[in-house]
Amino acid sequence: MSSNRRRHIDFEINLIPFIDLLSVCICFLLLTAVWLQVGSLNVKQAVGGQAASESLKKPTMWVLMGEGGEISLDVRDAKIPAGLVKQKVAGKDGRPDFDNLEKIVSRLRQSEPMLVTALLQPVKASVYEDIIDLMDRFKKSGIIDLGVSPL
C-alpha cells in the first residue's frame, strides 16, 4: 500500500510543440524582414534654430500653395530684379503647373546663385502628392534646403 501512494516526482515537459512554434515565428520574421524598407529624408530647421546675431541673411524663397494649384513665390533677402521678387504660377486642372514653375525657379537661380532655401506653405486643400512633387522639383533645380510650414 505504501508503494501506491508514492507519486512520481520527475515530470517530463514535451518541448517539441514549443520548438515548432518558435521555428514558425522565426520563419515569419525572416519573410517579413525582406519587405521592410527604411527611407529617410535629410531634414533640418532652416530658419529659427540659431541666434539672430549668428545668422547671416541668406536669400530665401517663400512658396505659398494656393487653391486650385496656384503657387505664389516670394524671394526675400536677395539681390535680384524687382520683377522677379514676387511671382505667381497659375495651376492647370487644379494641380500646380510644374513646368512653368521650373522655368521661373531657374531664372531666379541664374540671377541669384546663392538661393538654396525654400519654405513651403501649403493650405488645407493642398494635396500631399503635390507637396512632394514640388519638393522634388526644387531639389532638381538646385534648391537643397527645404522646409514645410505647418498649416
Secondary structure as GFF3:
##gff-version 3
##sequence-region A 1 151
A	DSSP	alpha_helix	2	5	.	.	.	ID=ss1
A	DSSP	alpha_helix	16	33	.	.	.	ID=ss2
A	DSSP	beta_strand	60	65	.	.	.	ID=ss3
A	DSSP	three_ten_helix	67	69	.	.	.	ID=ss4
A	DSSP	beta_strand	71	76	.	.	.	ID=ss5
A	DSSP	alpha_helix	82	85	.	.	.	ID=ss6
A	DSSP	beta_strand	86	89	.	.	.	ID=ss7
A	DSSP	alpha_helix	98	111	.	.	.	ID=ss8
A	DSSP	beta_strand	117	121	.	.	.	ID=ss9
A	DSSP	alpha_helix	128	141	.	.	.	ID=ss10
A	DSSP	beta_strand	145	148	.	.	.	ID=ss11
###
